[in-house]
Structure formats: structure tokens, C-alpha cells
């Protein structure tokens, strides 16, 4: 018989997987640099995460001062 702590841990892991899948389905932008979890990376978050400061303006294609998921993906593809 499974121990209660094991069942709780399995339940938490399952719940986190469901939340992650839901966020991906909603088009959420999840990146560790987005410390305030607003689905965008500000210049301050960008530099705090040690991303190249000179690249921020290149990534911010609409020049609104924030990097969205599509902007980050497009910028990242230019880095390979």
C-alpha cells in the first residue's frame, strides 16, 4: 500500500503537469527571466537574467520595451 506522502507527492506532480499543459495551451510565455510572471520580459528582467543587453532592442521588434514569447522565439532563432 502506498504511503500517504507518496500519494500526495504524486498528486502534486500530476497537478503541476496539468497546469503546465493548460498554460501552454493558452499560449503563455514561460521563461525564467520573466520574474514577475506577466508573460513578457522587460529590459530590467532581460539584463538581470544576464541576456546580452545589446540584443534587447533587436529582440523587441515592436519597440514597446517588452519581449513577448513570439519575439523571444524569433530572436533566439537568430542566435543559433
C-alpha positions in Angstrom: 0.0 0.0 0.0 1.3 3.4 -0.9 2.3 5.8 1.8 0.2 9.0 2.2 3.2 11.2 1.5 3.9 9.3 -1.8 0.2 9.8 -2.8 0.4 13.5 -2.0 3.6 13.9 -4.0 2.1 12.1 -7.0 -1.0 14.2 -6.8 1.1 17.4 -6.7 3.2 16.3 -9.7 0.1 15.5 -11.6 -1.5 18.9 -10.8 1.7 20.7 -11.9 1.7 18.8 -15.2 -2.0 19.8 -15.8 -1.2 23.5 -15.0 1.8 23.5 -17.3 -0.2 21.9 -20.1 -3.0 24.5 -19.6 -0.6 27.4 -19.7 1.0 26.1 -22.9 -2.5 25.7 -24.5 -3.3 29.3 -23.5 -0.1 30.4 -25.3 1.5 31.5 -22.1 5.2 32.6 -22.3 7.1 30.8 -19.7 10.8 31.8 -19.3 12.8 32.1 -16.1 13.8 35.7 -17.0 10.2 36.7 -16.6 10.4 37.1 -12.9 7.1 38.9 -12.4 5.3 36.2 -14.5 3.5 38.7 -16.8 4.4 36.7 -19.9 6.8 39.4 -21.0 10.5 40.2 -20.4 11.3 43.8 -19.5 14.7 45.3 -20.2 15.4 45.0 -16.4 14.5 41.3 -16.3 16.5 40.7 -19.5 19.7 42.2 -18.1 19.2 40.7 -14.6 19.0 37.2 -16.3 22.3 38.0 -18.0 20.9 38.0 -21.5 23.1 40.3 -23.8 22.0 43.9 -23.2 22.9 44.9 -26.7 20.4 42.3 -28.1 17.3 43.6 -26.2 16.4 46.1 -28.9 16.9 43.6 -31.6 14.5 41.2 -29.8 12.0 43.9 -29.1 10.7 44.1 -32.7 7.7 46.2 -31.9 9.8 48.6 -29.7 7.3 48.5 -26.8 10.0 47.9 -24.2 8.9 44.3 -23.6 9.8 41.0 -25.1 6.9 38.7 -25.8 7.0 34.9 -26.4 7.0 35.2 -30.2 9.6 38.0 -30.1 11.9 35.9 -27.9 11.5 32.8 -30.1 12.3 34.8 -33.2 15.3 36.4 -31.5 16.5 33.1 -30.2 16.4 31.6 -33.7 18.8 34.2 -34.9 21.3 33.2 -32.2 22.0 29.7 -33.5 
